Amino acid sequence: MQVRPLFFSVVVALAAMGTCSVAQDVPDEEVVQKQPKQPKQPKQQKQQDQMIVQGTLIAPGSVPFHLKATITAGNDSSAMATVEVDWETPDRWRRTIDSREFSQTLIVNGNKVFEANSGDYFPLGLQTLVTTLVDPKPLIDAYKPGDLLLTKANGASDESGRMCYDAARKICGTNSLGLREFVGAAGHTVDLMNYKDFHGKRIARRLVYTASAGSYLTAEVTDLTKLSHPEASLFAISEPTAPGMRMSNVILPEAELRGLAVEPLQIIWPQELDGTAKGKASFYVALDREGKVREVLPLKTVNERSNDSAIRQILRMRFKPAVKGGLAVQAEGILTFDLNTRAFGPADALTDAEARKLATNIVEPVVAPGTVPPGTVYRMWLSVDSDGIVIERAPGEGPAQLFEPCDQALKQWHFSPIMENGLPRPYRAQIIFHIR
């Protein structure tokens, strides 16, 4: 499977939510919604508000609230998670998460904390959405200069629902939910839309987290109301949870993340058939509290066709647990590698005879009689990575009508990597089919 670069994936996903159009060379007419007068805010809060419209529900002095949201995965409309938050003050609140991957009940009451988790890892997407629903600050903190940012503040979007994806404001889309904003922080890419007022704060009722092309989660706020006179039992804690049993997370600079590796971080790059052979490739990596790699998201690369192979290898990399305050925590961050699709394996492509020796389940193409004369030859190219996985197939020489049956046949073949000095290595090969 080929993975497109995240920027391209994001633009496609955003455009799919609206209607793509070519912007006219005239000023945009912005629909300004009159907002209630806001109290004077600290400088940091002002900077956050200037970046995106999304308000913070959990700031000191905020109106107590009850929030419910459902989260779906991709095009599947069935809920994969539900979130419920009852918040009275910063030191008196309750949150429950119920999902197939991870469930949690978290209660804060003064200096007491109760936390019960069903799993040992809080997934990136779920964590990002659950947090941003009530407070965009962690999302803003994750944003770095150079990340994609499409907001009202920088002129990329407006109240009409129009959003432009390029600096020239020529490639634009619209949606029926009004203002839409996008923060492309590495590992925490979120699209916010369907803003509505809640006691003087504008809160997005739909949030979309994008991991990679075709992989996204959507959170829909189904209920956001003022919390009035909550029962004391809602925040009752009979037995606090020890700090070592609670979930915690830290974003690490790359040098610190690499410092946790227990072995050299090397990727055996596959031999792509074409495209840029050398350059940089970066991935967002998330570790659980034992140091096991749980998620790998593609960020930037000069050759996206190597992503799937690289991700499989990163998932097998071993790290020591990250420690914060003497306790093991989840960790995440960016890993950047020098990509070279000719660094490993034979310099030349394998011949048909050499490749067939590494193949099993060899199936010949089924071609309807009369399609081509008997004895016609068709050549195909393929790339096999160090796991023996075919990552790319391409047509070679021969009648064009033979590509489909030859490709279908080749899909059923299984390959082994070539061995060099006892180590598995990638290769390119040419496969020749003789049509009978």
Secondary structure as the mmCIF struct_conf table of DSSP 4:
data_model
#
loop_
_struct_conf.conf_type_id
_struct_conf.id
_struct_conf.beg_label_comp_id
_struct_conf.beg_label_asym_id
_struct_conf.beg_label_seq_id
_struct_conf.end_label_comp_id
_struct_conf.end_label_asym_id
_struct_conf.end_label_seq_id
HELX_RH_AL_P HELX_RH_AL_P1 LEU A 6 MET A 17
BEND BEND1 GLY A 18 GLY A 18
STRN STRN1 THR A 19 VAL A 22
HELX_LH_PP_P HELX_LH_PP_P1 ALA A 23 GLN A 24
BEND BEND2 ASP A 25 VAL A 26
HELX_LH_PP_P HELX_LH_PP_P2 PRO A 27 GLU A 30
HELX_LH_PP_P HELX_LH_PP_P3 VAL A 32 LYS A 34
HELX_LH_PP_P HELX_LH_PP_P4 PRO A 36 LYS A 40
HELX_RH_AL_P HELX_RH_AL_P2 LYS A 43 MET A 51
HELX_LH_PP_P HELX_LH_PP_P5 GLN A 54 THR A 56
TURN_TY1_P TURN_TY1_P1 LEU A 57 ILE A 58
BEND BEND3 ALA A 59 ALA A 59
TURN_TY1_P TURN_TY1_P2 PRO A 60 GLY A 61
HELX_LH_PP_P HELX_LH_PP_P6 SER A 62 PRO A 64
STRN STRN2 PHE A 65 ALA A 73
TURN_TY1_P TURN_TY1_P3 GLY A 74 ASN A 75
BEND BEND4 SER A 78 SER A 78
STRN STRN3 ALA A 79 THR A 89
TURN_TY1_P TURN_TY1_P4 PRO A 90 ASP A 91
STRN STRN4 ARG A 92 SER A 99
BEND BEND5 ARG A 100 GLU A 101
STRN STRN5 GLN A 104 ASN A 109
TURN_TY1_P TURN_TY1_P5 GLY A 110 ASN A 111
STRN STRN6 LYS A 112 ASN A 117
BEND BEND6 SER A 118 ASP A 120
HELX_RH_AL_P HELX_RH_AL_P3 LEU A 124 THR A 132
TURN_TY1_P TURN_TY1_P6 LEU A 133 VAL A 134
HELX_RH_AL_P HELX_RH_AL_P4 LYS A 137 ALA A 142
TURN_TY1_P TURN_TY1_P7 PRO A 145 GLY A 146
BEND BEND7 ASP A 147 ASP A 147
STRN STRN7 LEU A 148 LEU A 150
TURN_TY1_P TURN_TY1_P8 LYS A 152 GLY A 155
BEND BEND8 ALA A 156 ALA A 156
STRN STRN8 SER A 157 SER A 157
TURN_TY1_P TURN_TY1_P9 GLU A 159 SER A 160
BEND BEND9 GLY A 161 GLY A 161
STRN STRN9 MET A 163 CYS A 164
BEND BEND10 ASP A 166 ASP A 166
TURN_TY1_P TURN_TY1_P10 ALA A 167 ALA A 168
BEND BEND11 ARG A 169 ARG A 169
STRN STRN10 ILE A 171 THR A 174
TURN_TY1_P TURN_TY1_P11 SER A 176 LEU A 177
BEND BEND12 GLY A 178 GLY A 178
STRN STRN11 ARG A 180 ALA A 185
TURN_TY1_P TURN_TY1_P12 ALA A 186 GLY A 187
STRN STRN12 HIS A 188 PHE A 198
TURN_TY1_P TURN_TY1_P13 HIS A 199 GLY A 200
STRN STRN13 LYS A 201 SER A 212
TURN_TY1_P TURN_TY1_P14 ALA A 213 GLY A 214
STRN STRN14 SER A 215 LYS A 226
BEND BEND13 HIS A 229 HIS A 229
HELX_RH_3T_P HELX_RH_3T_P1 ALA A 232 PHE A 235
BEND BEND14 SER A 238 GLU A 239
HELX_LH_PP_P HELX_LH_PP_P7 PRO A 240 ALA A 242
HELX_RH_3T_P HELX_RH_3T_P2 PRO A 243 MET A 245
BEND BEND15 ARG A 246 ARG A 246
STRN STRN15 ASN A 249 ILE A 251
HELX_RH_AL_P HELX_RH_AL_P5 GLU A 254 GLY A 259
TURN_TY1_P TURN_TY1_P15 LEU A 260 LEU A 260
STRN STRN16 ALA A 261 ALA A 261
BEND BEND16 VAL A 262 GLU A 263
BEND BEND17 LEU A 273 GLY A 275
STRN STRN17 LYS A 278 LEU A 287
TURN_TY1_P TURN_TY1_P16 ARG A 289 GLU A 290
BEND BEND18 GLY A 291 GLY A 291
STRN STRN18 LYS A 292 LYS A 292
STRN STRN19 VAL A 293 THR A 301
BEND BEND19 VAL A 302 VAL A 302
HELX_RH_3T_P HELX_RH_3T_P3 GLU A 304 SER A 306
HELX_RH_AL_P HELX_RH_AL_P6 ASN A 307 LEU A 315
TURN_TY1_P TURN_TY1_P17 ARG A 316 ARG A 316
STRN STRN20 ARG A 318 PHE A 319
HELX_LH_PP_P HELX_LH_PP_P8 LYS A 320 PRO A 321
STRN STRN21 ALA A 322 LYS A 324
TURN_TY1_P TURN_TY1_P18 GLY A 325 GLY A 326
STRN STRN22 LEU A 327 ASN A 340
TURN_TY1_P TURN_TY1_P19 THR A 341 ARG A 342
BEND BEND20 ALA A 343 GLY A 345
BEND BEND21 ALA A 347 ASP A 348
HELX_LH_PP_P HELX_LH_PP_P9 ALA A 349 ALA A 349
STRN STRN23 LEU A 350 LEU A 350
HELX_LH_PP_P HELX_LH_PP_P10 THR A 351 THR A 351
HELX_RH_AL_P HELX_RH_AL_P7 ASP A 352 LYS A 357
TURN_TY1_P TURN_TY1_P20 LEU A 358 LEU A 358
STRN STRN24 ALA A 359 THR A 360
BEND BEND22 ASN A 361 ASN A 361
TURN_TY1_P TURN_TY1_P21 PRO A 369 GLY A 370
BEND BEND23 THR A 371 VAL A 372
TURN_TY1_P TURN_TY1_P22 PRO A 374 GLY A 375
STRN STRN25 VAL A 377 VAL A 384
TURN_TY1_P TURN_TY1_P23 SER A 386 ASP A 387
BEND BEND24 GLY A 388 GLY A 388
STRN STRN26 VAL A 390 PRO A 395
BEND BEND25 GLU A 397 GLY A 398
HELX_RH_3T_P HELX_RH_3T_P4 ALA A 400 LEU A 402
HELX_RH_AL_P HELX_RH_AL_P8 PHE A 403 LYS A 411
TURN_TY1_P TURN_TY1_P24 GLN A 412 GLN A 412
STRN STRN27 HIS A 414 PHE A 415
HELX_LH_PP_P HELX_LH_PP_P11 PRO A 417 PRO A 417
STRN STRN28 ILE A 418 GLU A 420
TURN_TY1_P TURN_TY1_P25 ASN A 421 GLY A 422
STRN STRN29 LEU A 423 ARG A 425
STRN STRN30 TYR A 427 HIS A 434
#
